[in-house]
């Protein structure tokens, strides 16, 4: 196995790792968005209960403040994860481009090796042909 082949394998592995990291980040962002949506739904579900009495109204005020704080936290987390996702995508693009360069180099090397083999085989066939021609002349 040539060094270039090993580099291609390493880049493919690195690319797979980066893609897995991106997928994990995207799943995290989706969970955070789902949590944010769930917070909104739970707040809307609790609003009608707040009108039932004074104590429920006070509890709703505290609950709404907690939900608002949790919403801000979720939104910050989503923004942070989105930033990480963009960085991960940039890393993937970089690794992908590098992989393509290595693969192109490997193809070029394989082409050169194939041409070299073909020249050697042709030279061998030419030598066999010349030897056969010499033997025929000597036989006459």
N, C-alpha and C positions, 0 to 999 in steps of 0.2 A: 504494500500500500504506500503510495507516494505521499509526500508531505502535503501536497495540494489536495489530495483526496481526503486526508485527515482534516485539513482546514475546512473543506466543504462539509464534512460530517459534523464538525464542531459548530460551524455557523448554523447548520440546520437545527442542531440541538438547541443552540442559543435562541434561534428564532422561535422554536416551539415553546421554550421557557417564557420568552417575552409575550407570546400570544396567550399563554395560560395566565400570566400575570394580568394582562389586559382583560381577559374574560372574568377573572376574579374581581377586578375593579368595577367592571360593568355590572356584575351581579350585585356588588355592594351598593352601587349607585341606584340600581333598581329597588333594592330592599329599602334604602333610605327614602326614595320617592314614595314607595308603598307605605312606609311608616308615616310620612308626612300626610299622605292622603287619608290614612287611618285616623290620624289626629284630627284632621278637619271633620271627618265623618263623626267621630265620637263627640266633638264639640257641638256639632249640629244636632246630634241626638240628645244631648243634655240640655240644650237651650229651652225646649218646652217645659222641662221639669223646673226650671228656675222661676217660672212665673207662679208656681204653686204656693209659695209662702216666703216669708222674710228670711228664714234660716236657709232655705234652698237657694235664695238669691245671693246670700253671702257666700255660701259654698260654691255657687257658680262663679262668683267673682274670683275666688281663689283658684278654682279649677281653670278658668279661662286664662288667668295669669300664668299658671303652670304650663298650660298648653301653648301659650304664646312663647314662653321661654324655650320649650321643647321644639317648637316650630323653628325659632331662630337657630337653635343648635343644629337641627336637621338641615336647614338651608345652608348653614356654614359648612357642615360636613359634606353636603352634596357639592358645593362649590369646590371644596378641597379635593374631593374624589374626581370631579370633572377635570381639574387641573392635572391631577395624576394621570388620568386617562389620556389627556392630550400629550403629556410627556411620554407615556408608554407607547402611544401611536408613533410618535417621532422616533423613539428608540427602535421600534419594529421596522419602520421605514429605513432607518440607517442600517440595521442588521441585514434587512432584505437586500438592499443595494450592495452591501459588501458580499453577501452570499452570491448574488448574481455575478459580481466581478470574479469571485473565486471559481464559480462554475464555468464562466467563459474561459478563464485561464486553463482550467482542467480540460475543457473541450479542445482548446488550441493545442495543449500538450498531447492529448490523445490523437489528434489529427497529425501532428508532427511524428509521433511514434508510429502511426499507421503508414504514413508515407515512407518513413525510414525502413519499416519492415517490407513494404512493397518494393522499394529500391533494392534491398538485399535479396529478396526472392527473385526479382528480375535479373539481378546480377548473377545469381546462382543458375537460373535457367539459361541465361546467355552463355555462361561458362560450359554448362552441359552441352548446349547446342554446338559451341565451338569445338569442344572435345570430340563430339560425334562426327563433326565435319572433318576434323583432322584425321580421325581413325579411318573414315571412308576413303580419304585421299591416300592414306598410307596403305590401305588394303588394295588399291588399284594398282 
